[in-house]
Structure formats: structure tokens, C-alpha cells
Amino acid sequence: MNNEEKILNLLEKVYIDLQETKLDLKETKQDLKEVKKTVLHIENDHGQKLSALFDGYKQNSDKLDRIEAEVSKHEEIILRRIR
């Protein structure tokens, strides 16, 4: 095998390696797109759930405030009757 054949063989190996790397990169890009899509779906889904939880928390807080105000009124009435 002469030098020219060795160089051609080496170039062929490099070319094959580059093609495999290119294919791997293409697969990696596709995987990344799928991961991005999944992350966006999770963020959207969890965002909606968190929003619902905060709405529920706000409603409970408002209800507790109303109950506290009502109890405070009754306490005042009871204290007036005791005095």
C-alpha cells in the first residue's frame, strides 16, 4: 500500500466519521426539540395548576377575613353585654 492509498483510506475514514457525527448531531437536535416541547407543556400545565391553587388560596383568605370580621363584631356585642 503506497502513501497515496493510505491518505485516501484515512480521508475515507475521516469522511465516514464526519457523516456519523453529522447524523448524531441531527438526532441530538431532534431530541432537544422534543425536550423543549415537553418542557413548554410542563410549564404551561403547572402554570395553570399554580394559578388555580393561588386563586383557591385567595378565596380562602378572603373568607377567613370575612369570618374574622364577623367574629370580631360578635365579640364586641358580647363584651358590651358583659359590662
C-alpha positions in Angstrom: 0.0 0.0 0.0 1.5 3.3 -1.1 1.2 6.6 0.6 -1.5 7.8 -1.7 -3.7 4.9 -0.9 -3.0 5.4 2.9 -4.0 9.0 2.5 -7.2 8.1 0.6 -8.1 5.5 3.3 -7.5 8.0 6.0 -9.6 10.6 4.2 -12.4 8.0 3.8 -12.3 7.2 7.5 -12.5 10.9 8.4 -15.4 11.4 6.0 -17.3 8.4 7.5 -16.6 9.8 11.0 -17.9 13.2 9.9 -21.0 11.7 8.4 -21.7 9.7 11.6 -21.1 12.9 13.7 -23.4 14.8 11.5 -26.1 12.1 11.9 -25.6 12.1 15.7 -25.9 15.9 15.8 -29.1 15.7 13.8 -30.5 13.2 16.2 -29.4 15.3 19.2 -31.1 18.4 17.7 -34.3 16.4 17.3 -34.1 15.2 20.9 -33.6 18.7 22.0 -36.7 19.9 20.1 -38.7 17.2 21.8 -37.3 18.1 25.2 -38.2 21.8 24.6 -41.7 20.8 23.6 -42.1 18.7 26.7 -40.7 21.5 29.0 -43.1 24.0 27.5 -46.0 21.7 28.0 -45.0 21.1 31.7 -44.5 24.8 32.3 -47.9 25.6 30.8 -49.7 22.8 32.7 -48.0 23.6 36.0 -48.6 27.3 35.5 -52.3 26.7 35.1 -52.3 24.5 38.2 -50.4 27.0 40.3 -52.8 29.8 39.2 -55.8 27.7 40.3 -54.0 27.0 43.7 -53.4 30.7 44.2 -57.0 31.5 43.3 -58.1 29.0 45.9 -55.7 30.4 48.5 -57.0 33.9 47.8 -60.7 32.8 48.2 -59.9 31.0 51.5 -58.0 34.1 52.7 -60.9 36.4 51.8 -63.4 34.0 53.5 -61.2 33.9 56.7 -61.1 37.7 56.7 -64.9 37.9 56.5 -65.2 35.3 59.3 -62.7 37.2 61.4 -64.6 40.5 60.9 -67.9 38.8 61.8 -66.4 37.2 64.9 -64.9 40.5 65.9 -68.4 42.1 65.7 -69.9 39.3 67.9 -67.0 39.7 70.4 -67.8 43.4 70.7 -71.5 42.7 71.3 -70.7 40.0 73.9 -68.3 42.3 75.7 -70.9 45.1 75.8 -73.5 42.8 77.3 -71.0 41.6 80.0 -70.1 45.2 81.1 
